Amino acid sequence: MKVWLFLVIAIVAEVIATSCLKSSEGFTRLLPSLATITGYAIAFFFLSLALKAIPVGIAYAIWSGVGIVLISTIGWLLFKQSLDTPALLGMGLILSGVLIINLFSTSTA
């Protein structure tokens, strides 16, 4: 169960880092730049801990899939970026894939 917490921390840190990356304006703003670097370091550290027990393909599919949906939602809410119907449909399919992996795959055991 601990490895799943590590994966969640990795996802949250990556989403925060990516949000700060947008705000860093090409690493020209100090605080968002430092937050980006720190966030990615935390994300990769906790992803590496999760990979001790979760197969790399499964962990990466969940990490990237959930990250895509979360960062797209943050982009929509905070940065006023639009999401059209195909984008929403695609993100729904990504979430469906993550759920199928977690609910039905024996590879995650």
C-alpha positions in Angstrom: 0.0 0.0 0.0 2.9 2.3 0.7 4.1 2.2 -2.9 0.8 3.5 -4.1 1.2 6.5 -1.8 4.6 7.0 -3.3 3.0 7.0 -6.8 0.3 9.5 -5.7 3.0 11.8 -4.2 5.0 11.5 -7.5 1.9 12.4 -9.5 1.0 15.4 -7.3 4.6 16.7 -7.4 4.8 16.4 -11.1 1.5 18.2 -11.6 2.6 21.0 -9.3 6.0 21.2 -11.1 4.3 21.4 -14.5 2.0 24.1 -13.3 5.0 26.1 -12.0 6.8 25.5 -15.3 4.1 27.4 -17.1 4.4 30.2 -14.5 8.2 30.3 -14.7 7.9 31.9 -18.2 10.9 30.0 -19.6 12.8 29.9 -16.3 12.9 33.7 -16.2 11.0 34.0 -12.9 12.9 32.7 -9.9 10.3 31.3 -7.5 8.3 29.3 -10.1 11.6 28.1 -11.6 12.7 26.8 -8.2 9.3 25.2 -7.5 9.5 23.5 -10.9 12.9 22.0 -10.3 12.0 21.0 -6.8 8.7 19.5 -7.9 10.3 17.4 -10.6 13.0 16.2 -8.2 10.4 15.1 -5.7 8.3 13.5 -8.5 11.1 11.4 -9.9 12.3 10.4 -6.4 8.9 9.1 -5.4 8.3 7.5 -8.8 11.6 5.6 -8.3 10.4 4.4 -4.9 7.1 3.2 -6.4 9.0 1.4 -9.1 10.5 -0.9 -6.5 7.1 -2.8 -6.3 5.0 -1.6 -9.3 6.0 -2.7 -12.8 7.5 0.3 -14.7 4.9 0.1 -17.5 2.0 0.1 -15.1 3.4 2.9 -12.9 4.2 5.1 -15.9 0.8 4.6 -17.4 -0.9 5.6 -14.2 1.6 8.5 -13.5 1.3 10.0 -17.0 -2.4 9.3 -17.5 -3.5 10.9 -14.2 -1.0 13.6 -14.7 -2.4 14.5 -18.1 -5.9 14.8 -16.8 -4.9 16.8 -13.7 -2.6 19.2 -15.5 -5.3 19.7 -18.3 -7.8 20.5 -15.6 -5.4 23.0 -13.9 -4.7 24.6 -17.3 -8.5 25.0 -17.8 -9.1 26.4 -14.2 -6.0 28.5 -13.6 -4.7 29.4 -17.0 -8.1 29.7 -18.7 -7.1 27.3 -21.5 -10.0 25.8 -23.4 -10.8 22.1 -23.6 -13.0 21.1 -26.5 -15.1 17.9 -26.8 -12.3 15.7 -28.4 -9.9 16.8 -25.6 -12.5 15.9 -22.9 -13.3 12.6 -24.7 -9.6 11.7 -24.9 -9.1 12.5 -21.2 -12.1 10.3 -20.4 -10.5 7.5 -22.3 -7.2 8.0 -20.4 -9.0 7.8 -17.1 -10.9 4.7 -18.3 -7.6 3.1 -19.1 -6.1 3.9 -15.7 -9.2 2.5 -14.0 -9.1 -0.7 -16.1 -5.5 -1.2 -15.2 -6.2 -0.7 -11.5 -9.4 -2.7 -11.3 -8.7 -5.6 -13.6 -5.0 -6.1 -14.2 -3.1 -8.7 -12.3 0.2 -6.9 -13.3 -0.3 -4.4 -10.5 -0.3 -7.0 -7.8 
